[in-house]
Amino acid sequence: MARKDIRTISIFCAKCKTLLYKYRKGGRGGLVKCVVDRIAEDRTRGDMQCPKCGQAFARFVMYGGQAAHKIIQGKVFTKGMSRR
Ligand SMILES: [Zn+2]
């Protein structure tokens, strides 16, 4: 499972810039959801809210049989999307 197009990105709260997740993202395009199994590091309390300012940034969904956090657009920003 060593896919070349997976890279680790950092996901931050758009409001207070707190790091929320480090996430192993596959494929191209924007971040729509985080599959729970691919969250490399979780800095939240697991409630899909920013631990600092309390803003909800995602909703829990089942996606093709996998648990995922669907990102609410505009609530987060990411770093590390582009390849080196
Ligand atoms: Zn926040």
PDB file of the backbone (N, CA, C, O) and the ligand in Angstrom, with CONECT records:
HET     ZN  A 101       1
ATOM      1  N   MET A   1       0.824  -1.225   0.000  1.00  0.00           N
ATOM      2  CA  MET A   1       0.000   0.000   0.000  1.00  0.00           C
ATOM      3  C   MET A   1       0.852   1.267   0.000  1.00  0.00           C
ATOM      4  O   MET A   1       0.468   2.276   0.592  1.00  0.00           O
ATOM      5  N   ALA A   2       1.990   1.216  -0.654  1.00  0.00           N
ATOM      6  CA  ALA A   2       2.857   2.396  -0.708  1.00  0.00           C
ATOM      7  C   ALA A   2       2.526   3.218  -1.946  1.00  0.00           C
ATOM      8  O   ALA A   2       3.266   3.232  -2.929  1.00  0.00           O
ATOM      9  N   ARG A   3       1.432   3.877  -1.867  1.00  0.00           N
ATOM     10  CA  ARG A   3       1.036   4.682  -3.026  1.00  0.00           C
ATOM     11  C   ARG A   3       1.804   5.993  -3.040  1.00  0.00           C
ATOM     12  O   ARG A   3       1.952   6.663  -2.018  1.00  0.00           O
ATOM     13  N   LYS A   4       2.281   6.332  -4.205  1.00  0.00           N
ATOM     14  CA  LYS A   4       3.119   7.525  -4.338  1.00  0.00           C
ATOM     15  C   LYS A   4       2.345   8.811  -4.139  1.00  0.00           C
ATOM     16  O   LYS A   4       2.911   9.830  -3.745  1.00  0.00           O
ATOM     17  N   ASP A   5       1.061   8.766  -4.408  1.00  0.00           N
ATOM     18  CA  ASP A   5       0.313  10.022  -4.378  1.00  0.00           C
ATOM     19  C   ASP A   5      -0.303  10.309  -3.005  1.00  0.00           C
ATOM     20  O   ASP A   5      -1.174  11.170  -2.879  1.00  0.00           O
ATOM     21  N   ILE A   6       0.154   9.583  -1.978  1.00  0.00           N
ATOM     22  CA  ILE A   6      -0.303   9.921  -0.633  1.00  0.00           C
ATOM     23  C   ILE A   6       0.747  10.796   0.048  1.00  0.00           C
ATOM     24  O   ILE A   6       1.938  10.487   0.036  1.00  0.00           O
ATOM     25  N   ARG A   7       0.291  11.867   0.627  1.00  0.00           N
ATOM     26  CA  ARG A   7       1.208  12.745   1.356  1.00  0.00           C
ATOM     27  C   ARG A   7       0.516  13.242   2.609  1.00  0.00           C
ATOM     28  O   ARG A   7      -0.711  13.293   2.691  1.00  0.00           O
ATOM     29  N   THR A   8       1.319  13.599   3.564  1.00  0.00           N
ATOM     30  CA  THR A   8       0.754  14.068   4.824  1.00  0.00           C
ATOM     31  C   THR A   8       0.552  15.570   4.757  1.00  0.00           C
ATOM     32  O   THR A   8       1.476  16.330   4.469  1.00  0.00           O
ATOM     33  N   ILE A   9      -0.667  15.975   5.028  1.00  0.00           N
ATOM     34  CA  ILE A   9      -0.975  17.400   5.064  1.00  0.00           C
ATOM     35  C   ILE A   9      -1.371  17.779   6.495  1.00  0.00           C
ATOM     36  O   ILE A   9      -1.751  16.928   7.299  1.00  0.00           O
ATOM     37  N   SER A  10      -1.273  19.049   6.782  1.00  0.00           N
ATOM     38  CA  SER A  10      -1.700  19.565   8.079  1.00  0.00           C
ATOM     39  C   SER A  10      -2.986  20.341   7.892  1.00  0.00           C
ATOM     40  O   SER A  10      -3.120  21.121   6.949  1.00  0.00           O
ATOM     41  N   ILE A  11      -3.930  20.126   8.791  1.00  0.00           N
ATOM     42  CA  ILE A  11      -5.232  20.781   8.703  1.00  0.00           C
ATOM     43  C   ILE A  11      -5.394  21.672   9.928  1.00  0.00           C
ATOM     44  O   ILE A  11      -5.256  21.225  11.066  1.00  0.00           O
ATOM     45  N   PHE A  12      -5.688  22.931   9.670  1.00  0.00           N
ATOM     46  CA  PHE A  12      -5.771  23.932  10.727  1.00  0.00           C
ATOM     47  C   PHE A  12      -7.166  24.544  10.800  1.00  0.00           C
ATOM     48  O   PHE A  12      -7.880  24.606   9.799  1.00  0.00           O
ATOM     49  N   CYS A  13      -7.543  24.992  11.988  1.00  0.00           N
ATOM     50  CA  CYS A  13      -8.758  25.777  12.163  1.00  0.00           C
ATOM     51  C   CYS A  13      -8.613  27.105  11.433  1.00  0.00           C
ATOM     52  O   CYS A  13      -7.620  27.810  11.610  1.00  0.00           O
ATOM     53  N   ALA A  14      -9.606  27.445  10.613  1.00  0.00           N
ATOM     54  CA  ALA A  14      -9.544  28.692   9.853  1.00  0.00           C
ATOM     55  C   ALA A  14      -9.710  29.913  10.755  1.00  0.00           C
ATOM     56  O   ALA A  14      -9.292  31.015  10.401  1.00  0.00           O
ATOM     57  N   LYS A  15     -10.309  29.715  11.896  1.00  0.00           N
ATOM     58  CA  LYS A  15     -10.619  30.831  12.783  1.00  0.00           C
ATOM     59  C   LYS A  15      -9.432  31.213  13.665  1.00  0.00           C
ATOM     60  O   LYS A  15      -9.071  32.386  13.761  1.00  0.00           O
ATOM     61  N   CYS A  16      -8.825  30.206  14.313  1.00  0.00           N
ATOM     62  CA  CYS A  16      -7.761  30.516  15.272  1.00  0.00           C
ATOM     63  C   CYS A  16      -6.423  29.865  14.921  1.00  0.00           C
ATOM     64  O   CYS A  16      -5.451  29.988  15.667  1.00  0.00           O
ATOM     65  N   LYS A  17      -6.380  29.167  13.774  1.00  0.00           N
ATOM     66  CA  LYS A  17      -5.119  28.624  13.243  1.00  0.00           C
ATOM     67  C   LYS A  17      -4.495  27.524  14.100  1.00  0.00           C
ATOM     68  O   LYS A  17      -3.289  27.286  14.037  1.00  0.00           O
ATOM     69  N   THR A  18      -5.314  26.868  14.887  1.00  0.00           N
ATOM     70  CA  THR A  18      -4.844  25.727  15.669  1.00  0.00           C
ATOM     71  C   THR A  18      -4.743  24.490  14.785  1.00  0.00           C
ATOM     72  O   THR A  18      -5.612  24.238  13.949  1.00  0.00           O
ATOM     73  N   LEU A  19      -3.672  23.719  14.979  1.00  0.00           N
ATOM     74  CA  LEU A  19      -3.539  22.455  14.244  1.00  0.00           C
ATOM     75  C   LEU A  19      -4.583  21.470  14.743  1.00  0.00           C
ATOM     76  O   LEU A  19      -4.702  21.223  15.943  1.00  0.00           O
ATOM     77  N   LEU A  20      -5.337  20.912  13.802  1.00  0.00           N
ATOM     78  CA  LEU A  20      -6.398  19.962  14.146  1.00  0.00           C
ATOM     79  C   LEU A  20      -5.976  18.529  13.836  1.00  0.00           C
ATOM     80  O   LEU A  20      -5.990  17.660  14.708  1.00  0.00           O
ATOM     81  N   TYR A  21      -5.607  18.301  12.594  1.00  0.00           N
ATOM     82  CA  TYR A  21      -5.204  16.961  12.178  1.00  0.00           C
ATOM     83  C   TYR A  21      -3.944  17.030  11.328  1.00  0.00           C
ATOM     84  O   TYR A  21      -3.674  18.017  10.644  1.00  0.00           O
ATOM     85  N   LYS A  22      -3.187  15.945  11.400  1.00  0.00           N
ATOM     86  CA  LYS A  22      -2.259  15.619  10.322  1.00  0.00           C
ATOM     87  C   LYS A  22      -2.887  14.430   9.620  1.00  0.00           C
ATOM     88  O   LYS A  22      -3.327  13.471  10.254  1.00  0.00           O
ATOM     89  N   TYR A  23      -2.918  14.512   8.318  1.00  0.00           N
ATOM     90  CA  TYR A  23      -3.743  13.591   7.554  1.00  0.00           C
ATOM     91  C   TYR A  23      -3.007  13.096   6.318  1.00  0.00           C
ATOM     92  O   TYR A  23      -2.378  13.862   5.587  1.00  0.00           O
ATOM     93  N   ARG A  24      -3.109  11.781   6.110  1.00  0.00           N
ATOM     94  CA  ARG A  24      -2.477  11.190   4.920  1.00  0.00           C
ATOM     95  C   ARG A  24      -3.471  11.230   3.773  1.00  0.00           C
ATOM     96  O   ARG A  24      -4.362  10.388   3.664  1.00  0.00           O
ATOM     97  N   LYS A  25      -3.299  12.208   2.942  1.00  0.00           N
ATOM     98  CA  LYS A  25      -4.251  12.446   1.870  1.00  0.00           C
ATOM     99  C   LYS A  25      -3.808  11.766   0.588  1.00  0.00           C
ATOM    100  O   LYS A  25      -2.643  11.849   0.201  1.00  0.00           O
ATOM    101  N   GLY A  26      -4.738  11.099  -0.064  1.00  0.00           N
ATOM    102  CA  GLY A  26      -4.455  10.497  -1.353  1.00  0.00           C
ATOM    103  C   GLY A  26      -5.111  11.282  -2.469  1.00  0.00           C
ATOM    104  O   GLY A  26      -6.090  11.996  -2.250  1.00  0.00           O
ATOM    105  N   GLY A  27      -4.586  11.149  -3.626  1.00  0.00           N
ATOM    106  CA  GLY A  27      -5.196  11.760  -4.802  1.00  0.00           C
ATOM    107  C   GLY A  27      -4.975  13.252  -4.907  1.00  0.00           C
ATOM    108  O   GLY A  27      -4.320  13.876  -4.071  1.00  0.00           O
ATOM    109  N   ARG A  28      -5.545  13.798  -5.965  1.00  0.00           N
ATOM    110  CA  ARG A  28      -5.406  15.229  -6.209  1.00  0.00           C
ATOM    111  C   ARG A  28      -6.676  15.933  -5.779  1.00  0.00           C
ATOM    112  O   ARG A  28      -7.643  15.311  -5.339  1.00  0.00           O
ATOM    113  N   GLY A  29      -6.647  17.226  -5.916  1.00  0.00           N
ATOM    114  CA  GLY A  29      -7.847  17.996  -5.627  1.00  0.00           C
ATOM    115  C   GLY A  29      -7.925  18.448  -4.185  1.00  0.00           C
ATOM    116  O   GLY A  29      -7.062  18.139  -3.364  1.00  0.00           O
ATOM    117  N   GLY A  30      -8.965  19.175  -3.902  1.00  0.00           N
ATOM    118  CA  GLY A  30      -9.102  19.780  -2.589  1.00  0.00           C
ATOM    119  C   GLY A  30      -9.508  18.778  -1.528  1.00  0.00           C
ATOM    120  O   GLY A  30      -9.921  17.659  -1.830  1.00  0.00           O
ATOM    121  N   LEU A  31      -9.387  19.193  -0.299  1.00  0.00           N
ATOM    122  CA  LEU A  31      -9.756  18.338   0.818  1.00  0.00           C
ATOM    123  C   LEU A  31     -11.266  18.433   1.049  1.00  0.00           C
ATOM    124  O   LEU A  31     -11.797  19.507   1.333  1.00  0.00           O
ATOM    125  N   VAL A  32     -11.946  17.292   0.921  1.00  0.00           N
ATOM    126  CA  VAL A  32     -13.390  17.248   1.111  1.00  0.00           C
ATOM    127  C   VAL A  32     -13.736  16.526   2.399  1.00  0.00           C
ATOM    128  O   VAL A  32     -14.649  16.906   3.132  1.00  0.00           O
ATOM    129  N   LYS A  33     -12.956  15.446   2.653  1.00  0.00           N
ATOM    130  CA  LYS A  33     -13.232  14.633   3.834  1.00  0.00           C
ATOM    131  C   LYS A  33     -11.934  14.038   4.356  1.00  0.00           C
ATOM    132  O   LYS A  33     -10.932  13.958   3.647  1.00  0.00           O
ATOM    133  N   CYS A  34     -11.982  13.625   5.609  1.00  0.00           N
ATOM    134  CA  CYS A  34     -10.870  12.911   6.205  1.00  0.00           C
ATOM    135  C   CYS A  34     -11.365  11.522   6.592  1.00  0.00           C
ATOM    136  O   CYS A  34     -12.224  11.387   7.464  1.00  0.00           O
ATOM    137  N   VAL A  35     -10.827  10.491   5.947  1.00  0.00           N
ATOM    138  CA  VAL A  35     -11.129   9.128   6.373  1.00  0.00           C
ATOM    139  C   VAL A  35     -10.427   8.912   7.717  1.00  0.00           C
ATOM    140  O   VAL A  35      -9.232   9.174   7.856  1.00  0.00           O
ATOM    141  N   VAL A  36     -11.182   8.433   8.693  1.00  0.00           N
ATOM    142  CA  VAL A  36     -10.670   8.348  10.063  1.00  0.00           C
ATOM    143  C   VAL A  36      -9.382   7.523  10.140  1.00  0.00           C
ATOM    144  O   VAL A  36      -8.455   7.883  10.866  1.00  0.00           O
ATOM    145  N   ASP A  37      -9.327   6.428   9.399  1.00  0.00           N
ATOM    146  CA  ASP A  37      -8.146   5.568   9.430  1.00  0.00           C
ATOM    147  C   ASP A  37      -6.880   6.254   8.946  1.00  0.00           C
ATOM    148  O   ASP A  37      -5.774   5.810   9.252  1.00  0.00           O
ATOM    149  N   ARG A  38      -7.039   7.340   8.187  1.00  0.00           N
ATOM    150  CA  ARG A  38      -5.865   8.010   7.629  1.00  0.00           C
ATOM    151  C   ARG A  38      -5.452   9.249   8.405  1.00  0.00           C
ATOM    152  O   ARG A  38      -4.510   9.940   8.015  1.00  0.00           O
ATOM    153  N   ILE A  39      -6.139   9.534   9.486  1.00  0.00           N
ATOM    154  CA  ILE A  39      -5.722  10.660  10.313  1.00  0.00           C
ATOM    155  C   ILE A  39      -4.476  10.228  11.085  1.00  0.00           C
ATOM    156  O   ILE A  39      -4.542   9.366  11.962  1.00  0.00           O
ATOM    157  N   ALA A  40      -3.353  10.835  10.750  1.00  0.00           N
ATOM    158  CA  ALA A  40      -2.074  10.417  11.325  1.00  0.00           C
ATOM    159  C   ALA A  40      -1.909  10.945  12.742  1.00  0.00           C
ATOM    160  O   ALA A  40      -1.286  10.305  13.588  1.00  0.00           O
ATOM    161  N   GLU A  41      -2.468  12.100  12.983  1.00  0.00           N
ATOM    162  CA  GLU A  41      -2.333  12.739  14.282  1.00  0.00           C
ATOM    163  C   GLU A  41      -3.595  13.550  14.530  1.00  0.00           C
ATOM    164  O   GLU A  41      -4.009  14.338  13.680  1.00  0.00           O
ATOM    165  N   ASP A  42      -4.193  13.360  15.671  1.00  0.00           N
ATOM    166  CA  ASP A  42      -5.445  14.048  15.990  1.00  0.00           C
ATOM    167  C   ASP A  42      -5.229  14.922  17.211  1.00  0.00           C
ATOM    168  O   ASP A  42      -4.975  14.425  18.308  1.00  0.00           O
ATOM    169  N   ARG A  43      -5.331  16.226  17.012  1.00  0.00           N
ATOM    170  CA  ARG A  43      -5.109  17.160  18.112  1.00  0.00           C
ATOM    171  C   ARG A  43      -6.420  17.627  18.734  1.00  0.00           C
ATOM    172  O   ARG A  43      -6.426  18.455  19.645  1.00  0.00           O
ATOM    173  N   THR A  44      -7.534  17.084  18.231  1.00  0.00           N
ATOM    174  CA  THR A  44      -8.829  17.474  18.774  1.00  0.00           C
ATOM    175  C   THR A  44      -9.228  16.503  19.877  1.00  0.00           C
ATOM    176  O   THR A  44      -8.472  15.592  20.213  1.00  0.00           O
ATOM    177  N   ARG A  45     -10.401  16.696  20.433  1.00  0.00           N
ATOM    178  CA  ARG A  45     -10.915  15.752  21.418  1.00  0.00           C
ATOM    179  C   ARG A  45     -11.769  14.673  20.752  1.00  0.00           C
ATOM    180  O   ARG A  45     -12.492  13.939  21.425  1.00  0.00           O
ATOM    181  N   GLY A  46     -11.678  14.586  19.442  1.00  0.00           N
ATOM    182  CA  GLY A  46     -12.435  13.583  18.717  1.00  0.00           C
ATOM    183  C   GLY A  46     -13.881  13.974  18.490  1.00  0.00           C
ATOM    184  O   GLY A  46     -14.706  13.132  18.134  1.00  0.00           O
ATOM    185  N   ASP A  47     -14.193  15.239  18.691  1.00  0.00           N
ATOM    186  CA  ASP A  47     -15.580  15.686  18.556  1.00  0.00           C
ATOM    187  C   ASP A  47     -15.784  16.577  17.328  1.00  0.00           C
ATOM    188  O   ASP A  47     -16.835  17.197  17.161  1.00  0.00           O
ATOM    189  N   MET A  48     -14.753  16.627  16.468  1.00  0.00           N
ATOM    190  CA  MET A  48     -14.824  17.412  15.240  1.00  0.00           C
ATOM    191  C   MET A  48     -15.034  18.898  15.511  1.00  0.00           C
ATOM    192  O   MET A  48     -15.640  19.620  14.720  1.00  0.00           O
ATOM    193  N   GLN A  49     -14.513  19.326  16.654  1.00  0.00           N
ATOM    194  CA  GLN A  49     -14.523  20.756  16.970  1.00  0.00           C
ATOM    195  C   GLN A  49     -13.100  21.190  17.300  1.00  0.00           C
ATOM    196  O   GLN A  49     -12.289  20.414  17.807  1.00  0.00           O
ATOM    197  N   CYS A  50     -12.828  22.446  16.998  1.00  0.00           N
ATOM    198  CA  CYS A  50     -11.519  22.988  17.344  1.00  0.00           C
ATOM    199  C   CYS A  50     -11.351  22.968  18.865  1.00  0.00           C
ATOM    200  O   CYS A  50     -12.218  23.472  19.579  1.00  0.00           O
ATOM    201  N   PRO A  51     -10.252  22.398  19.377  1.00  0.00           N
ATOM    202  CA  PRO A  51     -10.075  22.336  20.839  1.00  0.00           C
ATOM    203  C   PRO A  51      -9.839  23.701  21.464  1.00  0.00           C
ATOM    204  O   PRO A  51      -9.984  23.861  22.676  1.00  0.00           O
ATOM    205  N   LYS A  52      -9.478  24.685  20.653  1.00  0.00           N
ATOM    206  CA  LYS A  52      -9.182  26.013  21.197  1.00  0.00           C
ATOM    207  C   LYS A  52     -10.403  26.939  21.158  1.00  0.00           C
ATOM    208  O   LYS A  52     -10.788  27.507  22.180  1.00  0.00           O
ATOM    209  N   CYS A  53     -11.008  27.089  19.974  1.00  0.00           N
ATOM    210  CA  CYS A  53     -12.096  28.067  19.864  1.00  0.00           C
ATOM    211  C   CYS A  53     -13.476  27.411  19.800  1.00  0.00           C
ATOM    212  O   CYS A  53     -14.491  28.105  19.859  1.00  0.00           O
ATOM    213  N   GLY A  54     -13.522  26.078  19.681  1.00  0.00           N
ATOM    214  CA  GLY A  54     -14.801  25.383  19.734  1.00  0.00           C
ATOM    215  C   GLY A  54     -15.583  25.349  18.434  1.00  0.00           C
ATOM    216  O   GLY A  54     -16.702  24.837  18.392  1.00  0.00           O
ATOM    217  N   GLN A  55     -15.007  25.886  17.382  1.00  0.00           N
ATOM    218  CA  GLN A  55     -15.699  25.880  16.099  1.00  0.00           C
ATOM    219  C   GLN A  55     -15.833  24.448  15.547  1.00  0.00           C
ATOM    220  O   GLN A  55     -14.855  23.702  15.500  1.00  0.00           O
ATOM    221  N   ALA A  56     -17.034  24.083  15.139  1.00  0.00           N
ATOM    222  CA  ALA A  56     -17.228  22.787  14.476  1.00  0.00           C
ATOM    223  C   ALA A  56     -16.675  22.898  13.064  1.00  0.00           C
ATOM    224  O   ALA A  56     -16.982  23.847  12.342  1.00  0.00           O
ATOM    225  N   PHE A  57     -15.862  21.930  12.673  1.00  0.00           N
ATOM    226  CA  PHE A  57     -15.234  22.029  11.353  1.00  0.00           C
ATOM    227  C   PHE A  57     -15.540  20.833  10.468  1.00  0.00           C
ATOM    228  O   PHE A  57     -15.159  20.831   9.298  1.00  0.00           O
ATOM    229  N   ALA A  58     -16.217  19.813  10.992  1.00  0.00           N
ATOM    230  CA  ALA A  58     -16.498  18.617  10.192  1.00  0.00           C
ATOM    231  C   ALA A  58     -17.746  17.918  10.723  1.00  0.00           C
ATOM    232  O   ALA A  58     -18.199  18.165  11.841  1.00  0.00           O
ATOM    233  N   ARG A  59     -18.277  17.046   9.890  1.00  0.00           N
ATOM    234  CA  ARG A  59     -19.405  16.208  10.279  1.00  0.00           C
ATOM    235  C   ARG A  59     -19.025  14.754  10.061  1.00  0.00           C
ATOM    236  O   ARG A  59     -18.297  14.429   9.122  1.00  0.00           O
ATOM    237  N   PHE A  60     -19.518  13.882  10.928  1.00  0.00           N
ATOM    238  CA  PHE A  60     -19.243  12.465  10.790  1.00  0.00           C
ATOM    239  C   PHE A  60     -20.118  11.873   9.688  1.00  0.00           C
ATOM    240  O   PHE A  60     -21.331  12.080   9.668  1.00  0.00           O
ATOM    241  N   VAL A  61     -19.494  11.139   8.777  1.00  0.00           N
ATOM    242  CA  VAL A  61     -20.234  10.470   7.703  1.00  0.00           C
ATOM    243  C   VAL A  61     -19.658   9.077   7.493  1.00  0.00           C
ATOM    244  O   VAL A  61     -18.517   8.797   7.861  1.00  0.00           O
ATOM    245  N   MET A  62     -20.464   8.215   6.897  1.00  0.00           N
ATOM    246  CA  MET A  62     -19.956   6.939   6.423  1.00  0.00           C
ATOM    247  C   MET A  62     -19.741   7.088   4.927  1.00  0.00           C
ATOM    248  O   MET A  62     -20.631   7.518   4.193  1.00  0.00           O
ATOM    249  N   TYR A  63     -18.563   6.731   4.498  1.00  0.00           N
ATOM    250  CA  TYR A  63     -18.216   6.941   3.100  1.00  0.00           C
ATOM    251  C   TYR A  63     -17.704   5.628   2.537  1.00  0.00           C
ATOM    252  O   TYR A  63     -16.568   5.237   2.801  1.00  0.00           O
ATOM    253  N   GLY A  64     -18.539   4.943   1.759  1.00  0.00           N
ATOM    254  CA  GLY A  64     -18.158   3.653   1.201  1.00  0.00           C
ATOM    255  C   GLY A  64     -17.779   2.645   2.270  1.00  0.00           C
ATOM    256  O   GLY A  64     -16.837   1.873   2.094  1.00  0.00           O
ATOM    257  N   GLY A  65     -18.508   2.650   3.376  1.00  0.00           N
ATOM    258  CA  GLY A  65     -18.236   1.708   4.457  1.00  0.00           C
ATOM    259  C   GLY A  65     -17.148   2.143   5.421  1.00  0.00           C
ATOM    260  O   GLY A  65     -16.848   1.430   6.379  1.00  0.00           O
ATOM    261  N   GLN A  66     -16.555   3.302   5.182  1.00  0.00           N
ATOM    262  CA  GLN A  66     -15.508   3.805   6.065  1.00  0.00           C
ATOM    263  C   GLN A  66     -16.000   5.033   6.815  1.00  0.00           C
ATOM    264  O   GLN A  66     -16.704   5.877   6.261  1.00  0.00           O
ATOM    265  N   ALA A  67     -15.622   5.117   8.072  1.00  0.00           N
ATOM    266  CA  ALA A  67     -15.929   6.305   8.854  1.00  0.00           C
ATOM    267  C   ALA A  67     -15.080   7.468   8.357  1.00  0.00           C
ATOM    268  O   ALA A  67     -13.879   7.319   8.128  1.00  0.00           O
ATOM    269  N   ALA A  68     -15.705   8.612   8.194  1.00  0.00           N
ATOM    270  CA  ALA A  68     -14.974   9.778   7.700  1.00  0.00           C
ATOM    271  C   ALA A  68     -15.516  11.049   8.337  1.00  0.00           C
ATOM    272  O   ALA A  68     -16.649  11.096   8.817  1.00  0.00           O
ATOM    273  N   HIS A  69     -14.689  12.059   8.327  1.00  0.00           N
ATOM    274  CA  HIS A  69     -15.101  13.383   8.788  1.00  0.00           C
ATOM    275  C   HIS A  69     -15.212  14.274   7.560  1.00  0.00           C
ATOM    276  O   HIS A  69     -14.213  14.593   6.915  1.00  0.00           O
ATOM    277  N   LYS A  70     -16.419  14.664   7.253  1.00  0.00           N
ATOM    278  CA  LYS A  70     -16.629  15.520   6.085  1.00  0.00           C
ATOM    279  C   LYS A  70     -16.356  16.958   6.497  1.00  0.00           C
ATOM    280  O   LYS A  70     -16.989  17.492   7.408  1.00  0.00           O
ATOM    281  N   ILE A  71     -15.414  17.567   5.818  1.00  0.00           N
ATOM    282  CA  ILE A  71     -14.981  18.913   6.180  1.00  0.00           C
ATOM    283  C   ILE A  71     -16.037  19.937   5.783  1.00  0.00           C
ATOM    284  O   ILE A  71     -16.560  19.900   4.669  1.00  0.00           O
ATOM    285  N   ILE A  72     -16.344  20.841   6.689  1.00  0.00           N
ATOM    286  CA  ILE A  72     -17.245  21.944   6.371  1.00  0.00           C
ATOM    287  C   ILE A  72     -16.412  23.025   5.697  1.00  0.00           C
ATOM    288  O   ILE A  72     -15.491  23.583   6.294  1.00  0.00           O
ATOM    289  N   GLN A  73     -16.748  23.310   4.450  1.00  0.00           N
ATOM    290  CA  GLN A  73     -15.920  24.209   3.660  1.00  0.00           C
ATOM    291  C   GLN A  73     -15.812  25.582   4.326  1.00  0.00           C
ATOM    292  O   GLN A  73     -16.789  26.135   4.831  1.00  0.00           O
ATOM    293  N   GLY A  74     -14.598  26.102   4.307  1.00  0.00           N
ATOM    294  CA  GLY A  74     -14.341  27.411   4.879  1.00  0.00           C
ATOM    295  C   GLY A  74     -13.973  27.397   6.349  1.00  0.00           C
ATOM    296  O   GLY A  74     -13.598  28.430   6.905  1.00  0.00           O
ATOM    297  N   LYS A  75     -14.075  26.237   6.987  1.00  0.00           N
ATOM    298  CA  LYS A  75     -13.776  26.168   8.419  1.00  0.00           C
ATOM    299  C   LYS A  75     -12.334  25.779   8.713  1.00  0.00           C
ATOM    300  O   LYS A  75     -11.855  25.933   9.837  1.00  0.00           O
ATOM    301  N   VAL A  76     -11.651  25.277   7.696  1.00  0.00           N
ATOM    302  CA  VAL A  76     -10.263  24.869   7.881  1.00  0.00           C
ATOM    303  C   VAL A  76      -9.407  25.383   6.728  1.00  0.00           C
ATOM    304  O   VAL A  76      -9.917  25.769   5.676  1.00  0.00           O
ATOM    305  N   PHE A  77      -8.101  25.376   6.951  1.00  0.00           N
ATOM    306  CA  PHE A  77      -7.186  25.538   5.826  1.00  0.00           C
ATOM    307  C   PHE A  77      -6.091  24.486   5.980  1.00  0.00           C
ATOM    308  O   PHE A  77      -5.878  23.938   7.061  1.00  0.00           O
ATOM    309  N   THR A  78      -5.411  24.223   4.879  1.00  0.00           N
ATOM    310  CA  THR A  78      -4.444  23.132   4.878  1.00  0.00           C
ATOM    311  C   THR A  78      -3.075  23.639   4.458  1.00  0.00           C
ATOM    312  O   THR A  78      -2.932  24.657   3.782  1.00  0.00           O
ATOM    313  N   LYS A  79      -2.083  22.884   4.889  1.00  0.00           N
ATOM    314  CA  LYS A  79      -0.715  23.124   4.419  1.00  0.00           C
ATOM    315  C   LYS A  79      -0.141  21.800   3.969  1.00  0.00           C
ATOM    316  O   LYS A  79      -0.429  20.758   4.557  1.00  0.00           O
ATOM    317  N   GLY A  80       0.660  21.840   2.938  1.00  0.00           N
ATOM    318  CA  GLY A  80       1.323  20.630   2.458  1.00  0.00           C
ATOM    319  C   GLY A  80       0.595  19.955   1.319  1.00  0.00           C
ATOM    320  O   GLY A  80       0.890  18.805   0.993  1.00  0.00           O
ATOM    321  N   MET A  81      -0.358  20.651   0.702  1.00  0.00           N
ATOM    322  CA  MET A  81      -1.119  20.051  -0.384  1.00  0.00           C
ATOM    323  C   MET A  81      -0.293  19.852  -1.636  1.00  0.00           C
ATOM    324  O   MET A  81      -0.455  18.853  -2.337  1.00  0.00           O
ATOM    325  N   SER A  82       0.589  20.790  -1.925  1.00  0.00           N
ATOM    326  CA  SER A  82       1.354  20.684  -3.165  1.00  0.00           C
ATOM    327  C   SER A  82       2.583  19.811  -2.945  1.00  0.00           C
ATOM    328  O   SER A  82       3.122  19.742  -1.840  1.00  0.00           O
ATOM    329  N   ARG A  83       3.005  19.163  -3.984  1.00  0.00           N
ATOM    330  CA  ARG A  83       4.149  18.282  -3.864  1.00  0.00           C
ATOM    331  C   ARG A  83       5.442  19.068  -3.902  1.00  0.00           C
ATOM    332  O   ARG A  83       5.525  20.161  -4.462  1.00  0.00           O
ATOM    333  N   ARG A  84       6.440  18.473  -3.290  1.00  0.00           N
ATOM    334  CA  ARG A  84       7.744  19.096  -3.325  1.00  0.00           C
ATOM    335  C   ARG A  84       8.378  18.940  -4.691  1.00  0.00           C
ATOM    336  O   ARG A  84       9.495  19.409  -4.911  1.00  0.00           O
TER     337      ARG A  84
HETATM  338 ZN    ZN A 101     -10.205  27.263  16.320  1.00  0.00          ZN2+
END
